[in-house]
Amino acid sequence: MDREPTRDAAAAVRQARFGKLPERIRFADMAEEVEAAPRGGVNAYDPEGSWKYYSCLALDLGL
């Protein structure tokens, strides 16, 4: 019983597309180095303006 099972066209396409694992990606290729913004830039801490970003569910619901 050395018969090979018959494969239809869809099975052959699936085997060609998904038959092997993709190549391994190195960690260095996944990581990106970006320079940090200097102090006092757009993202600087502003205690006077921090109320603009405060969120409270009770206040949002008007309770």
Kinemage of the C-alpha trace (Angstrom):
@kinemage 1
@onewidth
@group {chain A} dominant
@subgroup {mainchain}
@vectorlist {calphas} color= white
{ca met a 1} P 0.000 0.000 0.000
{ca asp a 2} L 2.500 2.578 -1.159
{ca arg a 3} L -0.125 4.698 -2.821
{ca glu a 4} L 0.187 8.442 -2.460
{ca pro a 5} L -3.124 10.206 -1.760
{ca thr a 6} L -4.510 12.177 -4.661
{ca arg a 7} L -4.360 15.937 -4.139
{ca asp a 8} L -6.730 18.317 -5.813
{ca ala a 9} L -5.687 21.708 -7.205
{ca ala a 10} L -6.772 23.616 -4.064
{ca ala a 11} L -4.659 21.364 -1.852
{ca ala a 12} L -1.660 21.885 -4.124
{ca val a 13} L -2.097 25.669 -3.934
{ca arg a 14} L -2.359 25.538 -0.128
{ca gln a 15} L 0.765 23.393 0.084
{ca ala a 16} L 2.690 25.791 -2.167
{ca arg a 17} L 1.566 28.817 -0.142
{ca phe a 18} L 1.654 27.489 3.429
{ca gly a 19} L 3.890 24.425 3.088
{ca lys a 20} L 6.884 25.902 4.929
{ca leu a 21} L 7.491 28.346 7.740
{ca pro a 22} L 8.540 31.907 6.901
{ca glu a 23} L 12.139 32.972 7.346
{ca arg a 24} L 13.190 33.979 10.869
{ca ile a 25} L 13.360 37.728 11.506
{ca arg a 26} L 16.311 38.963 13.549
{ca phe a 27} L 15.588 41.093 16.638
{ca ala a 28} L 17.797 43.857 15.262
{ca asp a 29} L 15.493 44.081 12.242
{ca met a 30} L 12.419 44.412 14.490
{ca ala a 31} L 13.813 47.095 16.818
{ca glu a 32} L 14.063 50.714 15.807
{ca glu a 33} L 16.237 53.294 17.499
{ca val a 34} L 14.901 56.833 17.607
{ca glu a 35} L 16.433 59.861 19.219
{ca ala a 36} L 14.552 61.153 22.247
{ca ala a 37} L 13.074 64.653 22.151
{ca pro a 38} L 15.090 67.257 24.052
{ca arg a 39} L 13.738 68.529 27.370
{ca gly a 40} L 11.287 71.379 27.095
{ca gly a 41} L 9.964 70.100 23.796
{ca val a 42} L 6.389 69.315 22.845
{ca asn a 43} L 6.051 66.490 25.385
{ca ala a 44} L 7.423 68.428 28.380
{ca tyr a 45} L 5.669 67.999 31.732
{ca asp a 46} L 3.321 70.889 32.432
{ca pro a 47} L 1.613 70.678 35.859
{ca glu a 48} L -0.566 73.735 35.098
{ca gly a 49} L -1.902 72.163 31.915
{ca ser a 50} L -2.308 68.630 33.265
{ca trp a 51} L -6.013 69.214 34.029
{ca lys a 52} L -6.696 69.111 30.280
{ca tyr a 53} L -5.891 65.403 30.185
{ca tyr a 54} L -7.628 64.320 33.379
{ca ser a 55} L -10.270 61.658 32.878
{ca cys a 56} L -12.748 60.383 35.427
{ca leu a 57} L -15.598 58.019 34.570
{ca ala a 58} L -17.920 59.599 37.158
{ca leu a 59} L -17.341 63.056 35.673
{ca asp a 60} L -17.768 61.740 32.149
{ca leu a 61} L -21.148 60.260 33.105
{ca gly a 62} L -22.198 63.447 34.864
{ca leu a 63} L -22.491 61.866 38.317
